Amino acid sequence: MSSPSRAVPGLDTAVRRWKVGHQLFHLHLTAMNSLLEDAAAALDSGRWTELAALFDELRMLYDAATATMRYAADFPRELYEQVIRPSMAPPFTSPGFSGSLNTDHEQMLDRLRELRRRVKPLRRRGGLPDAAHEAAGRLLAAQSRNRRNHVLVCTRFVPEGTSLLQAYFEATNPTTEAEQMTDHDDHHDGG
């Protein structure tokens, strides 16, 4: 008797790519979080050459994460719909499972957002040496490429755009916008 994965062509490859791609992404996140800490320290102390090198290393990791994402999602949409997406829903995970629950990813986004906030005025005023300024631009371009590719993957696999987390919230709070407005108005009217 053959295993179910042998009965569906490409299933083994899809599952392996999805799992390995996400495991690699976690390694990228861990490295990025460490480098973002180092970059903040370099910025604090004005170590511009080190900051430029860290920006370039972060750019490489962002580009690697983008390549990993494309690798992880390089299989037919039908396999995502039939196997991968259901594996991220109950009973296999908690309701509302989402990549946004990944604390390492959220930490990376927060650290990068803070670093960008601090670097932006320096870039505008010419307060960064050329090498650091140019490396910051390359990092921002890599982040932009990553976001564009993430949108492409999401659109390919979930064209209606409803994440598992959104579906969970809609299912657990089925009030309409009109009901929310009425509830809001009742509270203001003392009712």
LINZI-V493684 format. One record per residue. N is the residue number from 1. RES is the residue in one letter. PHI is phi in radians with two decimals (999 if undefined). Layout:
BEGIN
n=[N N]
res=[RES RES]
phi=[PHI PHI]
END
This chain:
BEGIN
n=[1 2 3 4 5 6 7 8 9 10 11 12 13 14 15 16 17 18 19 20 21 22 23 24 25 26 27 28 29 30 31 32 33 34 35 36 37 38 39 40 41 42 43 44 45 46 47 48 49 50 51 52 53 54 55 56 57 58 59 60 61 62 63 64 65 66 67 68 69 70 71 72 73 74 75 76 77 78 79 80 81 82 83 84 85 86 87 88 89 90 91 92 93 94 95 96 97 98 99 100 101 102 103 104 105 106 107 108 109 110 111 112 113 114 115 116 117 118 119 120 121 122 123 124 125 126 127 128 129 130 131 132 133 134 135 136 137 138 139 140 141 142 143 144 145 146 147 148 149 150 151 152 153 154 155 156 157 158 159 160 161 162 163 164 165 166 167 168 169 170 171 172 173 174 175 176 177 178 179 180 181 182 183 184 185 186 187 188 189 190 191]
res=[M S S P S R A V P G L D T A V R R W K V G H Q L F H L H L T A M N S L L E D A A A A L D S G R W T E L A A L F D E L R M L Y D A A T A T M R Y A A D F P R E L Y E Q V I R P S M A P P F T S P G F S G S L N T D H E Q M L D R L R E L R R R V K P L R R R G G L P D A A H E A A G R L L A A Q S R N R R N H V L V C T R F V P E G T S L L Q A Y F E A T N P T T E A E Q M T D H D D H H D G G]
phi=[999 -1.55 -1.28 -1.00 -1.19 -1.34 -1.36 -1.97 -1.02 1.53 -1.11 -1.00 -1.13 -1.07 -1.15 -1.09 -1.07 -1.06 -1.21 -1.10 -1.04 -1.27 -1.15 -1.11 -1.05 -1.08 -1.11 -1.03 -1.05 -1.06 -1.14 -1.09 -1.08 -1.13 -1.17 -1.15 -1.07 -1.11 -1.14 -1.09 -1.16 -1.12 -1.13 -0.99 -1.78 1.19 -1.52 -1.17 -1.10 -1.13 -1.07 -1.06 -1.12 -1.17 -1.03 -1.19 -1.17 -1.10 -1.04 -1.07 -1.16 -1.09 -1.13 -1.14 -1.10 -1.14 -1.11 -1.12 -1.09 -1.13 -1.07 -1.07 -1.84 -1.57 -2.77 -1.11 -0.99 -1.03 -1.22 -1.10 -1.14 -1.47 -2.20 -1.18 -1.06 -1.06 -1.26 -1.79 -2.17 -0.97 -1.58 -1.41 -2.43 -1.21 -1.03 1.40 -0.94 -2.74 -1.08 -1.22 -1.50 -1.31 -1.14 -1.13 -1.17 -1.11 -1.09 -1.07 -1.08 -1.09 -1.14 -1.18 -1.05 -1.15 -1.10 -1.07 -1.05 -1.35 -1.44 -0.94 -1.14 -1.15 -1.15 -1.18 -1.54 1.33 -1.48 -1.84 -1.02 -0.89 -1.06 -1.21 -1.06 -1.17 -1.15 -1.09 -1.09 -1.15 -1.12 -1.10 -1.13 -1.16 -1.11 -1.11 -1.06 -1.07 -1.11 -1.06 -1.17 -1.11 -1.07 -1.08 -1.13 -1.08 -1.14 -1.18 -1.55 -2.32 -1.08 -1.34 1.39 -1.64 -1.29 -1.07 -1.16 -1.08 -1.08 -1.09 -1.10 -1.14 -1.29 -1.59 -2.42 -1.40 -1.23 -1.53 -1.07 -1.10 -1.12 -1.10 -1.13 -1.13 -1.04 -1.11 -1.13 -1.07 -1.18 -1.30 -1.50 1.42 -1.64]
END
